[in-house]
Amino acid sequence: MFLSVGDVSEQVKYFRKNIWILFFLMLAIALALVALISNMAWQRLYAETLHYHKAAINLAASSTKSTLDAQENLLQLIGDDLIDSDSLKDRAQSREILSKLIDNNPAIVGFGLASASGELMLTSDNFPRDASLPNLASHPKTADSFRRTLNTEKMVIGRTYFMPSLERWVMPIRKTLRDDKGEILAVMTAGLSVSGENSFIDGYSQSGGDTTIMLVREDKHIQYVSSNYLEKYPDTYDTTVLDRVYQQVFVDLLDKGHPKFEVQRGKQVFDIEINNRYGQAQLVSIKYMPDHQLWVVALTNKAELLSEFIKPFLIYSACFIAFALVLLLLFRRIEKIERERIEALEYKSYHDDLTGLPNLASLNKLIASRDSKSKQASAVFFVDIDNFKSANDSYGSDFGNDVLIEVARRLETFCGGEPDCAIFRVSGDEFIVKRSLNNKPLDELALALIYLLSETYSRNEARVILTASVGVACYPMHGDDIQTVIKSAEIAMLEAKKKKNNFIVFSETIHQVYSEKLLLEQELKHAIGSEQMFIHYQPQVNDHGQMTGMEALVRWDNPKLGVVPPDKFIKVAESSGLMPRLGHWLLELIFRDAMELDAILDRKLEIAINISATQFMQADFFEQFQKLKSHTQFQHVWFVLELTENIFIEDLSHILPKIEQLHQIGVTISLDDFGTGYSSLSLLRQLPIDELKIDKSFVDSLINDETARKMIRNIISIGEILELSVIAEGVETAEQMGILQKLNCHRFQGYHFSKPLPLQLISEKLRISSSIQA
């Protein structure tokens, strides 16, 4: 009766969980994509910076080398010319010559000719006449490079220093002038501009970008730095590269597989990352110039690189945030739509489509809830509409639907708007009403409900009066929880259904009857096909006492229940749907016994078999019966199927073809319990039956009841008129038999002749009968 349906709200939770998992998954993918694109942008920027470093270093190295090589030749030529032409005697003329050379070489800020002792003997015109010029051999910033100049024939680059007389930073270059014997005649010196637009490295002195170009001597002194760096750190030329930084460069290069000697070959540019003296992370590229023992360095602060990277990164981040917001709005919209859809589905799952009332699933949800134990006394009314199927079949399903809708409306009227009243439609024409009692008499409520449901139902011109059977149970009197109370109300309704248009309040007596029926049903399920059930046969005799047939009667001896009468368990089998299964199995037993009997018979013998309406109306009944009969050829056994009158109340168009088929295979049809039903002469004329069986109730009162004798006389007369065989059952005395014989009945069955016997005793009777006749 009660089905279980999954809670649709769980689907809402499941969807919510999964849609947001999908949202965060998509967000994670988008974030990963932004991270990937950002990383690619960073790597591209990083690579572009290194590429720029390489180009800048190669250009700076090339420019520096060509400039220094040219200046070395120039120093040699000028110096030789000054010494050979004895120009030193005419200082004015010499200064004029040097000034012209400066005009032609803007990168040179001044010339000077010094003695081997370091005294400047001659300078270009751009030095003030009264300027105090230092001794190059003793001045701290020139002494080292001057000394090295005296010891080599190559041009020597001096330490860059600020020359106050010229107000600019100068990188000195010096070359010794020697005679044929190698003796030092003088030292030609010049100063190269390292800043401003006339810097000796074209284009880099004015660099304002993020990349800094440096020239560093082997002794870590910085010879040249681009102006952007000098503006930030004006004391750069007065400092040296930190030894820690210098050593770290070669440690890092060695870790990359580049030892120092390889780097000093000057064949390529090498890239590393270091932290400078100020703790700034820098991307550094270096190349060595072996000819002049200079390091060409290009460096970019990673902070500045990050600053450049942050622009596209912010764009990517803004796109991601916009995408996330749009995605959030979209998923919220999807969640809302899906939530509404699932809520609609949930409503549909828990409500009846036709009436709009909560359905069985809703009832089960109530039963399963923690609140199924109510604290308030309440009543449950289990309602079943009587004869609804007949009305639905007669007037159509549309009328039936209107009736159910009207029933729902009347039940709502019955509730009267009480907040604690709940109505459920649990099946086609079954409803449950749960409401508080509010000190109202239970009988009064039940009668009011039946009266309300019994009013006329109308649709168009159709008007039908339907009644209702109502079972009533109360909480907590009839159960500790709502499920038990509902079941109690259902049991009471099934009892009320027997009389219809009635209500019954649940009681222990009803519960006991129901429990016994339920136990009987359970035991019957196990008994079918077991040795608990067996067949006895009651002889049927003619007026000479000769056995002409017998009726097969089922017996059940249950270990728990003992001997259960057929009239008791047959009803249970029919109401529980077990009858077709039980009937088929009994036919198998009877056919098996019939084969044994047929082997010992020498004359015709009929075996009568009771067939229930449920079994007979099965679509494949004839096929099942024919299959059993075809397994063997019976020579002496003939089968009589006993059908009750209620079968023929059904549609004759379905019944008559089956009976005709049974006739064709030699089966006799007997109308059982004739006289107790509603058969009419007109109906009997249509039925292709062969026998009438007088019910035992008429035979029991035959002796003292004149009406009973008249009924039997009429039945026998009907049989004679319609040329039907007539047999009386339940004959228990000789007096009853005598009266029946006088009424012209010639076949009998009952305890007066024999009680039902097992197959073995029946076989003995038949053998004895055969031997007597022989």
C-alpha positions in Angstrom: 0.0 0.0 0.0 2.7 2.4 1.0 5.6 3.0 -1.5 8.9 4.7 -0.8 10.1 7.6 -2.9 13.5 9.4 -2.6 13.5 12.8 -1.1 13.7 15.3 -4.0 15.2 17.9 -1.7 18.3 15.7 -1.8 18.5 16.4 -5.5 18.5 20.2 -4.8 21.5 19.7 -2.4 23.2 17.4 -4.8 22.7 19.9 -7.7 23.8 22.8 -5.6 26.9 21.0 -4.5 27.9 19.9 -8.0 27.0 23.2 -9.8 29.3 25.1 -7.4 32.0 22.4 -7.8 31.7 23.0 -11.5 31.8 26.8 -10.9 35.0 26.5 -8.9 36.4 24.1 -11.4 35.9 26.5 -14.2 37.2 29.3 -12.0 40.3 27.3 -11.3 40.7 26.6 -15.0 40.4 30.3 -15.8 42.8 31.1 -13.0 45.3 28.5 -14.3 44.9 30.0 -17.8 45.5 33.5 -16.5 48.5 32.1 -14.6 49.8 30.4 -17.7 49.3 33.5 -19.9 50.9 35.7 -17.2 53.8 33.3 -16.9 54.2 33.3 -20.7 54.1 37.1 -20.7 56.7 37.1 -17.9 58.9 34.6 -19.8 58.6 36.6 -23.0 59.5 39.9 -21.2 62.4 38.1 -19.5 63.6 36.7 -22.8 63.2 40.1 -24.5 65.2 41.7 -21.7 68.0 39.2 -22.1 67.9 39.6 -25.9 68.1 43.4 -25.4 71.0 42.9 -23.0 72.8 40.8 -25.5 72.3 43.3 -28.3 73.3 46.2 -26.1 76.4 44.4 -24.8 77.6 43.5 -28.3 77.0 47.0 -29.5 78.7 48.6 -26.5 81.6 46.1 -26.7 82.0 46.8 -30.4 81.8 50.6 -30.0 84.2 50.5 -27.1 86.7 48.4 -28.8 86.7 50.4 -32.0 86.9 53.7 -30.0 89.7 52.5 -27.8 91.6 51.0 -30.7 91.3 54.3 -32.7 92.3 56.3 -29.6 95.3 54.1 -29.1 96.5 54.8 -32.6 95.7 58.5 -32.2 97.7 58.7 -29.0 100.6 57.1 -30.7 100.5 59.4 -33.8 100.0 62.6 -31.8 102.7 61.7 -29.3 105.2 60.8 -32.0 104.4 64.0 -33.9 104.8 66.2 -30.8 108.2 64.6 -30.0 109.6 64.3 -33.6 108.6 67.9 -34.7 110.0 69.4 -31.6 106.7 71.0 -31.1 107.2 71.1 -27.3 109.3 74.2 -27.9 106.3 76.0 -29.3 103.7 75.2 -26.7 101.1 77.5 -28.1 101.2 75.9 -31.5 101.1 72.4 -29.8 98.1 73.4 -27.7 96.3 74.7 -30.8 97.0 71.4 -32.6 95.5 69.4 -29.7 92.5 71.6 -29.5 91.7 71.0 -33.2 92.0 67.3 -32.5 89.5 67.6 -29.7 87.1 69.5 -32.0 87.3 66.6 -34.4 86.9 64.0 -31.7 84.1 65.2 -29.3 84.5 62.1 -27.2 88.0 63.4 -26.1 87.8 66.0 -23.4 91.5 66.8 -23.3 95.0 65.8 -24.2 98.2 65.8 -22.2 101.8 64.9 -22.5 103.6 63.8 -19.4 107.2 63.0 -18.5 108.2 59.6 -17.2 108.1 61.1 -13.7 104.4 62.0 -14.1 104.7 65.8 -14.6 102.4 67.1 -17.3 104.6 68.9 -19.8 101.8 69.9 -22.2 98.0 70.0 -22.2 95.3 70.9 -24.6 93.8 74.4 -24.6 90.6 73.4 -22.9 92.5 73.1 -19.6 92.6 76.4 -17.7 96.1 78.0 -17.9 96.2 78.5 -14.1 94.8 75.0 -13.3 96.8 73.0 -10.9 97.4 69.8 -12.7 98.2 66.7 -10.6 101.4 64.6 -10.9 100.1 61.5 -12.7 102.7 59.2 -11.0 101.7 60.3 -7.5 98.0 61.2 -7.7 96.0 58.4 -6.0 93.5 58.0 -8.9 96.2 58.0 -11.6 99.3 56.5 -10.0 98.4 52.9 -10.5 97.4 53.2 -14.2 100.4 55.5 -14.9 102.8 53.0 -13.4 101.2 50.2 -15.5 101.6 52.4 -18.6 105.3 52.7 -18.0 105.5 49.0 -17.9 103.7 48.2 -21.2 103.7 49.2 -24.8 99.9 49.0 -25.0 97.5 51.7 -24.2 96.4 51.6 -20.6 92.9 52.6 -19.4 93.0 54.6 -16.2 90.5 54.8 -13.5 87.5 57.0 -14.3 87.5 60.1 -12.0 85.9 63.5 -11.8 88.1 66.3 -13.2 87.2 69.5 -11.5 88.9 71.7 -14.0 86.6 70.3 -16.7 83.7 69.6 -14.4 83.0 66.2 -15.9 83.8 62.5 -15.4 86.7 61.4 -17.5 88.1 58.0 -18.3 91.9 58.5 -18.9 93.8 56.6 -21.5 97.6 56.6 -21.6 100.3 55.3 -23.9 104.1 55.4 -23.5 106.2 57.0 -26.3 109.6 55.2 -26.7 112.7 55.7 -28.8 114.2 53.1 -31.0 116.0 51.6 -28.0 112.8 51.3 -26.1 113.6 54.1 -23.7 110.6 56.1 -22.5 110.4 59.5 -24.0 107.1 60.6 -22.6 103.6 59.4 -21.9 100.7 60.6 -24.1 97.5 60.8 -22.2 93.9 61.7 -23.1 90.6 61.8 -21.3 87.5 60.2 -22.7 84.0 61.6 -21.8 81.9 59.0 -20.0 78.8 61.1 -19.7 76.7 63.5 -21.7 76.0 63.5 -25.4 79.7 63.2 -26.3 80.2 60.0 -24.4 82.8 57.8 -26.1 80.1 55.0 -26.2 77.7 56.4 -28.6 74.0 56.2 -27.6 74.4 54.7 -24.1 75.5 57.7 -22.1 72.1 59.2 -22.6 70.2 55.9 -22.0 67.1 56.6 -19.9 65.6 53.1 -20.1 65.5 50.4 -17.4 68.7 48.7 -18.7 72.1 49.9 -17.4 75.3 49.5 -19.4 78.6 49.3 -17.5 82.3 48.9 -18.2 84.2 47.3 -15.3 87.9 46.8 -15.0 89.5 43.6 -13.7 90.2 45.5 -10.4 86.4 45.9 -10.0 86.5 49.7 -10.7 83.6 50.9 -12.8 84.9 52.7 -15.9 81.6 53.6 -17.5 78.0 53.5 -16.5 75.0 54.8 -18.4 73.5 58.0 -17.2 70.2 56.5 -15.9 72.2 54.6 -13.3 74.6 57.5 -12.5 71.6 59.8 -11.8 70.4 57.3 -9.1 73.9 56.6 -7.7 76.2 59.6 -8.3 79.1 58.1 -6.3 79.3 55.0 -8.6 82.7 56.0 -10.0 84.1 56.4 -6.5 83.1 52.8 -5.6 84.0 49.3 -6.8 81.9 46.3 -7.5 81.5 44.5 -4.1 83.8 41.5 -3.9 80.8 39.4 -2.7 78.8 40.3 -5.8 81.9 39.9 -8.1 82.6 36.4 -6.7 78.9 35.4 -6.8 78.8 36.1 -10.5 81.5 33.5 -11.2 80.0 31.0 -8.7 76.7 31.2 -10.5 78.2 30.9 -13.9 80.3 27.9 -12.8 77.0 26.3 -11.5 75.7 26.7 -15.0 78.8 25.0 -16.4 80.7 28.1 -17.4 84.1 28.4 -15.6 85.8 31.9 -15.5 88.4 31.1 -18.1 85.7 30.3 -20.6 83.9 33.5 -19.8 87.1 35.5 -20.2 87.6 34.3 -23.8 85.0 37.0 -24.7 83.2 34.8 -27.2 79.7 35.2 -25.9 77.3 36.9 -23.5 76.4 35.1 -20.3 73.2 35.7 -18.2 72.8 35.4 -14.4 70.7 36.8 -11.6 72.3 38.5 -8.6 71.6 40.8 -5.7 73.6 44.1 -5.9 75.1 46.0 -3.0 71.7 47.5 -2.3 70.0 44.2 -2.0 68.2 44.6 -5.3 67.6 41.6 -7.4 69.0 42.1 -10.9 69.0 40.4 -14.2 72.7 40.7 -15.4 74.4 39.9 -18.7 78.2 40.1 -19.1 80.8 39.8 -21.8 84.6 40.1 -21.4 86.9 42.3 -23.7 90.3 40.5 -23.5 92.1 43.2 -25.5 91.3 45.9 -23.0 90.6 43.7 -19.9 87.1 45.2 -19.5 83.8 43.6 -18.5 80.8 44.8 -20.5 77.8 44.5 -18.2 74.1 45.0 -18.9 71.8 44.9 -15.9 68.1 45.4 -15.3 66.5 45.5 -11.9 63.9 42.8 -11.6 61.7 45.3 -9.8 61.6 47.4 -12.9 61.0 44.3 -15.0 58.1 43.4 -12.7 56.8 47.0 -12.9 56.7 46.6 -16.7 55.1 43.2 -16.3 52.4 44.4 -13.9 50.6 46.3 -16.7 49.6 43.2 -18.8 49.2 41.2 -15.6 46.6 43.7 -14.3 44.8 43.5 -17.7 44.8 39.7 -17.4 43.7 39.9 -13.8 40.9 42.4 -14.7 39.8 40.0 -17.4 39.8 37.1 -14.9 37.8 39.1 -12.4 35.3 40.1 -15.1 35.0 36.5 -16.2 34.6 35.4 -12.6 31.8 37.9 -12.0 30.0 37.0 -15.2 30.5 33.3 -14.4 29.2 33.9 -10.9 26.1 35.7 -12.1 25.5 33.0 -14.8 25.8 30.1 -12.3 23.6 31.9 -9.8 21.0 32.3 -12.6 21.4 28.6 -13.5 21.1 27.6 -9.8 18.0 29.7 -9.5 16.4 28.2 -12.6 17.4 24.7 -11.6 16.3 25.2 -8.1 12.9 26.4 -9.3 12.7 23.4 -11.7 13.7 21.0 -8.9 11.3 22.6 -6.5 8.5 22.3 -9.1 9.6 18.6 -9.6 9.6 18.2 -5.8 6.1 19.6 -5.6 5.0 17.4 -8.4 6.7 14.4 -6.7 4.9 15.1 -3.4 1.5 16.1 -4.9 -1.1 14.4 -6.9 -1.4 15.7 -10.5 -5.2 15.4 -10.6 -6.3 16.8 -7.2 -3.3 18.8 -6.1 -3.3 17.0 -2.8 -0.1 15.7 -1.1 0.4 12.1 -2.4 1.7 8.9 -1.1 5.3 10.1 -1.3 4.5 13.1 0.8 2.8 10.7 3.3 5.9 8.5 3.4 8.0 11.6 4.0 5.8 12.5 6.9 6.1 9.0 8.2 9.9 9.1 7.9 10.3 12.5 9.5 11.3 12.9 13.1 8.0 14.7 13.8 6.0 11.5 13.0 5.3 11.2 16.7 2.8 13.9 17.4 2.3 15.4 20.8 -1.3 16.2 20.1 -4.2 13.7 20.1 -5.2 13.3 16.5 -7.3 11.0 14.3 -6.6 9.4 10.9 -9.5 8.7 8.5 -8.7 6.2 5.8 -11.3 6.8 3.1 -12.1 4.5 0.2 -14.8 5.5 -2.3 -17.3 2.6 -2.8 -18.1 1.4 -6.4 -15.9 4.1 -7.9 -14.6 1.7 -10.6 -18.1 1.0 -11.7 -18.9 4.7 -12.0 -15.7 5.4 -13.8 -16.3 2.5 -16.3 -19.9 3.6 -16.8 -19.5 7.3 -17.3 -15.9 7.5 -18.5 -12.6 8.6 -17.0 -13.3 12.3 -17.3 -16.3 11.9 -15.0 -14.2 9.7 -12.7 -11.5 12.5 -12.6 -14.1 15.1 -11.8 -15.4 12.9 -8.9 -11.9 12.5 -7.4 -11.4 16.3 -7.7 -14.7 16.8 -6.0 -13.8 14.3 -3.3 -10.6 16.3 -2.6 -12.6 19.5 -2.3 -15.1 17.9 0.1 -12.2 16.6 2.2 -10.8 20.1 2.4 -14.2 21.3 3.5 -14.2 18.5 6.2 -10.8 19.9 7.4 -12.5 23.3 7.7 -9.2 25.2 7.3 -7.6 23.7 10.5 -3.8 24.1 10.3 -3.2 20.7 11.7 -5.4 18.9 9.2 -3.6 17.2 6.3 -5.2 15.3 3.3 -3.3 12.7 1.2 -4.4 10.9 -1.9 -2.7 7.5 -1.6 -4.1 5.6 -4.6 -6.9 5.8 -7.2 -9.9 6.3 -4.9 -8.2 6.1 -1.5 -7.6 9.1 0.7 -6.2 9.8 4.1 -7.2 12.6 6.4 -5.1 13.4 9.5 -6.6 16.0 11.8 -6.7 16.9 15.4 -9.7 15.9 17.5 -10.2 19.2 19.3 -12.5 17.4 21.8 -14.9 16.5 19.0 -16.6 13.0 19.2 -14.9 10.6 16.9 -18.2 9.1 15.7 -19.6 12.5 14.9 -16.6 13.4 12.8 -16.7 10.0 10.9 -20.5 10.3 10.2 -20.0 13.9 9.0 -17.3 12.7 6.6 -19.4 9.9 5.2 -22.4 12.2 4.8 -20.2 14.8 3.1 -18.8 12.2 0.6 -22.2 10.6 -0.1 -23.8 13.7 -1.6 -24.5 13.5 -5.4 -21.7 13.9 -7.8 -22.7 15.6 -11.1 -21.1 16.3 -14.4 -23.1 17.6 -17.3 -26.2 15.4 -17.2 -24.6 12.5 -15.3 -25.6 12.3 -11.6 -24.2 9.6 -9.4 -24.5 8.9 -5.7 -21.4 7.3 -4.3 -20.7 6.2 -0.8 -17.5 5.8 1.2 -16.0 3.3 3.5 -14.0 4.9 6.3 -11.5 3.4 8.7 -10.6 5.5 11.8 -7.7 5.3 14.2 -6.4 7.6 16.8 -3.1 8.7 18.2 -1.9 7.7 20.7 -4.6 5.2 21.4 -4.0 3.1 18.3 -0.3 3.6 17.7 2.8 5.3 19.0 3.6 6.9 15.6 1.8 8.1 12.5 2.8 5.1 10.5 1.2 2.7 13.0 -1.9 4.8 13.2 -2.3 5.0 9.4 -1.9 1.2 9.2 -4.6 0.8 11.9 -6.9 3.1 10.0 -6.4 1.1 6.8 -7.2 -2.2 8.6 -10.4 -0.6 9.9 -11.3 0.6 6.4 -10.9 -2.9 5.0 -13.3 -4.1 7.6 -15.8 -1.2 6.8 -15.5 -2.0 3.1 -17.3 -5.3 3.7 -20.5 -3.5 4.4 -19.7 -0.2 2.5 -21.1 3.3 3.3 -19.9 2.7 6.8 -17.2 3.6 9.2 -15.3 1.5 11.7 -13.0 2.6 14.5 -10.0 0.4 14.9 -10.0 -2.0 17.7 -7.9 -4.9 19.0 -10.5 -7.4 17.7 -10.2 -6.0 14.2 -6.5 -6.0 14.5 -6.6 -9.6 15.7 -8.7 -10.7 12.7 -6.4 -8.8 10.3 -3.3 -10.3 11.9 -4.8 -13.8 11.6 -5.6 -13.1 8.0 -2.1 -11.8 7.4 -0.6 -14.8 9.1 -2.9 -17.1 7.1 -1.8 -15.3 3.9 1.9 -15.6 4.8 1.6 -19.3 5.6 -0.4 -19.9 2.5 2.4 -18.5 0.4 4.8 -21.1 1.9 2.2 -23.9 1.7 1.6 -23.8 -2.1 3.7 -26.5 -3.7 4.4 -28.2 -0.3 3.1 -31.3 1.3 1.0 -29.3 3.7 -1.7 -29.2 1.0 -3.2 -32.3 -0.5 -6.4 -33.5 -2.3 -9.2 -35.5 -0.9 -12.0 -36.8 -3.1 -15.7 -37.1 -2.1 -17.7 -39.6 -4.1 -20.8 -38.7 -6.2 -23.4 -41.5 -6.6 -26.6 -42.2 -8.5 -29.8 -43.4 -6.9 -28.6 -46.9 -7.1 -25.6 -46.1 -4.9 -23.1 -46.5 -7.8 -20.1 -44.1 -7.8 -20.4 -42.0 -11.0 -17.9 -39.3 -10.1 -16.2 -37.5 -7.3 -15.4 -33.9 -6.3 -11.7 -33.0 -5.7 -11.5 -31.0 -2.4 -8.3 -29.4 -1.2 -7.1 -29.9 2.4 -4.5 -27.9 4.3 -2.7 -29.1 7.4 -0.4 -26.3 8.6 2.2 -26.9 11.3 1.3 -23.5 13.0 -2.4 -23.2 12.3 -3.4 -26.8 12.3 -6.2 -27.9 9.8 -7.4 -24.8 8.0 -10.9 -25.1 6.4 -11.1 -24.5 2.6 -13.7 -21.8 2.9 -11.3 -19.9 5.1 -8.1 -20.0 3.1 -9.7 -19.9 -0.3 -11.1 -16.4 0.5 -7.6 -15.3 1.6 -6.1 -16.8 -1.6 -8.6 -14.8 -3.7 -8.2 -11.5 -1.8 -4.4 -11.7 -1.8 -4.0 -12.7 -5.5 -2.6 -16.1 -4.7 -5.6 -18.0 -6.2 -4.3 -18.4 -9.7 -1.0 -19.8 -8.4 -2.8 -22.1 -5.9 -5.4 -23.2 -8.5 -2.8 -24.1 -11.1 -0.8 -26.2 -8.6 -4.0 -28.0 -7.4 -4.8 -28.8 -11.1 -1.4 -30.4 -11.4 -2.1 -32.6 -8.3 -5.6 -33.6 -9.6 -4.3 -34.5 -13.0 -1.5 -36.6 -11.5 -4.1 -38.4 -9.3 -6.4 -38.8 -12.4 -3.7 -40.6 -14.2 -3.4 -43.2 -11.4 -7.2 -43.6 -11.3 -7.5 -43.9 -15.1 -5.2 -46.9 -14.9 -7.5 -48.9 -12.6 -10.9 -47.8 -14.1 -13.0 -49.9 -16.4 -15.8 -47.4 -16.8 -16.4 -43.7 -17.0 -15.7 -41.6 -13.9 -16.1 -37.8 -13.6 -13.8 -35.7 -11.5 -15.3 -32.4 -10.5 -12.9 -29.5 -9.9 -13.9 -26.2 -8.3 -12.5 -23.3 -10.3 -12.5 -19.8 -8.8 -13.6 -16.8 -10.7 -10.1 -15.2 -10.4 -8.4 -18.3 -11.9 -11.0 -18.8 -14.6 -10.8 -15.2 -15.8 -7.1 -15.5 -16.4 -6.2 -14.9 -20.1 -4.3 -18.1 -20.4 -6.5 -20.4 -18.2 -7.6 -22.5 -21.2 -4.0 -22.9 -22.5 -2.8 -24.0 -19.0 -5.7 -26.5 -18.6 -5.2 -27.9 -22.1 -1.5 -28.3 -21.6 -2.1 -30.4 -18.4 -4.7 -32.5 -20.1 -2.6 -33.1 -23.2 0.2 -34.7 -21.2 -1.7 -38.0 -21.2 -4.7 -39.6 -22.8 -7.5 -40.4 -20.3 -9.7 -43.3 -21.3 -12.1 -43.3 -18.4 -11.6 -40.0 -16.5 -13.8 -37.1 -17.5 -13.4 -33.6 -16.0 -16.2 -31.4 -14.7 -15.3 -27.8 -14.0 -17.5 -26.3 -11.3 -18.1 -22.5 -11.7 -20.0 -20.3 -9.3 -22.7 -17.9 -10.5 -20.6 -14.8 -9.8 -18.4 -15.7 -12.8 -21.2 -15.2 -15.2 -21.9 -11.7 -13.9 -18.7 -10.7 -15.7 -18.7 -9.9 -19.4 -20.1 -13.0 -21.2 -18.2 -12.1 -24.4 -15.1 -13.2 -22.6 -16.6 -16.2 -20.8 -18.5 -17.9 -23.5 -15.5 -18.5 -25.9 -13.6 -20.1 -23.0 -16.5 -22.5 -22.2 -16.8 -23.4 -25.8 -13.1 -24.2 -26.0 -13.4 -26.4 -22.9 -16.4 -28.2 -24.4 -14.4 -29.0 -27.5 -11.8 -30.9 -25.4 -14.5 -32.9 -23.6 -14.9 -30.9 -20.4 -18.3 -30.6 -18.7 -19.3 -27.3 -17.1 -21.3 -27.4 -13.8 -23.0 -24.4 -12.2 -22.0 -24.7 -8.5 -24.1 -23.5 -5.5 -27.1 -22.9 -7.8 -29.9 -21.1 -6.2 -27.8 -18.9 -3.9 -26.9 -16.3 -6.4 -28.7 -14.1 -8.9 -29.0 -16.4 -12.0 -32.2 -15.9 -14.0 -33.8 -18.2 -16.5 -32.9 -15.8 -19.3 -29.2 -16.0 -18.2 -29.3 -19.8 -17.9 -30.6 -20.0 -21.5 -27.5 -18.2 -22.7 -25.0 -20.2 -20.7 -23.5 -23.3 -22.3 -23.5 -25.3 -19.0 -24.1 -29.0 -18.6 -25.0 -29.4 -15.0 -26.7 -27.7 -12.0 -25.5 -28.4 -8.5 -28.0 -27.8 -5.7 -26.4 -25.9 -2.8 -26.0 -27.6 0.5 -28.0 -24.9 2.3 -31.2 -26.1 0.6 -30.5 -29.7 1.4 -29.9 -29.0 5.1 -33.4 -27.5 5.6 -35.1 -29.9 3.2 -36.9 -32.0 5.8 -38.6 -29.3 7.8 -38.7 -26.4 5.3 -41.4 -26.6 2.6 -39.9 -23.5 0.9 -36.6 -25.4 0.5 -38.3 -28.4 -1.0 -40.1 -26.1 -3.5 -36.8 -24.5 -4.4 -35.2 -27.8 -5.0 -38.2 -29.0 -7.0 -38.0 -25.8 -9.2 -34.2 -26.3 -9.7 -34.8 -29.9 -10.8 -37.6 -28.8 -13.1 -35.3 -26.1 -14.6 -32.7 -28.8 -15.2 -35.2 -31.0 -16.9 -36.5 -28.1 -19.1 -33.0 -27.1 -20.1 -31.8 -30.7 -20.4 -29.2 -30.2 -17.7 -28.0 -32.9 -15.3 -28.8 -32.1 -11.6 -26.8 -33.2 -8.5 -27.5 -32.4 -4.9 -24.6 -31.8 -2.5 -24.5 -32.0 1.3 -26.7 -35.1 1.6 -26.1 -36.4 5.1 -29.2 -38.6 5.9 -31.2 -41.3 4.2 -34.3 -39.2 4.7 -32.8 -36.4 2.8 -31.9 -38.8 0.0 -35.4 -40.2 -0.1 -37.1 -36.8 -0.4 -34.6 -35.8 -3.2 -35.4 -39.0 -5.1 -39.1 -38.3 -4.8 -38.3 -34.8 -6.3 -36.7 -36.6 -9.2 -33.1 -35.9 -8.3 -30.9 -38.9 -9.3 -27.3 -37.9 -8.3 -26.0 -37.2 -4.9 -23.0 -36.2 -2.9 -22.5 -36.0 0.9 -21.5 -37.6 4.1 -24.4 -40.0 3.9 -22.4 -41.8 1.1 -18.8 -40.9 2.1 -16.8 -38.2 3.6 -13.9 -36.9 1.4 -11.2 -39.5 1.2 -7.5 -39.6 0.1 -6.6 -41.0 -3.2 -5.6 -44.4 -1.8 -9.0 -45.1 -0.2 -10.8 -43.8 -3.2 -8.8 -46.3 -5.3 -9.8 -49.1 -2.9 -13.5 -48.2 -3.3 -13.2 -48.2 -7.0 -11.5 -51.6 -7.1 -14.2 -53.1 -4.8 -16.9 -51.6 -6.9 -15.4 -53.0 -10.0 -15.0 -56.5 -8.5 -18.6 -56.5 -7.3 -19.9 -55.5 -10.8 -17.7 -58.2 -12.3 
